[in-house]
Amino acid sequence: MATRPKDIDPDSGFRLPLPKREDLDEDGKKLYDEIVNPKAGTIRGLRGPAGIRLYSPYNSKISQPINRYLRFEAGLGARLREVAILATARECDSQFEWAAHEPEALKEGVPPSIVDIIKHRRATDALAEEDRIVINLARETFRARKVTSQTFASALTLFGPKKLVDIICLMGNYAATAALLTAFDMQLDPGQEPLLPVP
């Protein structure tokens, strides 16, 4: 197992210590309580992106409703949501994000074969239309930096404007989270094996 960088806090797993509730203002304390509540919807609690964002309580406060909307209220469905998140995590090479969402995707009914196609950047031609389009959208948006007219037209026909906007916003939200995790060098749990092949 790789040695952790010296600037990683052993308790938080990132480059800052875990935020302390007593150091936060009233809004921050409320957010802290929501984050540590296992029913709040965060997969990792404080030891993950929510713990990093809590250093900027207002940022955390305004990002939580959009995250909740995109994940649970936009009508995307859990399976589609997780395919979009995994495809984004793969294109951002976000090991921590992938490790949090691969088990979630499998739990929500994403077949292991699709997880492997995303993980290993394999061809999507044989996939059902919805999966193929979502994976290709992520690949073109984040890797190619150009969504082809054909991919866009197929996505628009399948999803319609509102759902398509929400899918892309969900991907953008997780790309922003991947950037946060990268900058603060969020580590996997001690002893946790990486699931994503990254350079």
Steps between C-alpha positions, in 0.01 A plus 500: 500500500624849413619726779280800564643843425629681808249785469197269543324522836464146638143555624350689208691326220556835325731801531308666785386364835133413539297812578407527867138576579593744777706710257204562267238774506133409553440427130816291493391302808166425336675382184742291706207327670337429163822360354563260790137379486509169307155575356611834353595354163879534508671168435820584691396752767780730616774279357452606142396802296242614756773530763714706266211728399414563865809722519289740294161469674315726258637304204387181673159647577426603141652190339297250705158586350624476139675172578183365664286618208726347234541169684152443639242748369575556131326178399809345342458166676764342720647274232543778242637732769769252599601429138543877451701535823726204422560623145597840640722353773676288237562794266633704793706200625349561844600195705313608815182591311513170312553300821196666655274451197591161352330314789210749485460439126495122546246539781279711271499235228781607268631169362865417573559477124408870460713596799793324329434673167515837674796403719713370214378752240372227272273546200136578571352389164326190638337679795138602530441850364465678835823359643692553176392863467572593862846342494581662165379838627744480790785380279449776246436774757798429725753318282441625146379841624254500210157335484425401143179610334400135464547422871316816600208433262467142625504616863247775433264260321527242778487725806345829393646841592428502876631154575803556279585823684464319834723212386773739387465705821532178703818413310632854549424480870701179532782640285519793744508254789780309325697826473450564872613145585806537275611836643463380861647157407215301654630151580322168508441347841802325654522152353245573226613375162459739205220392266582732212805447276665840483855598400 
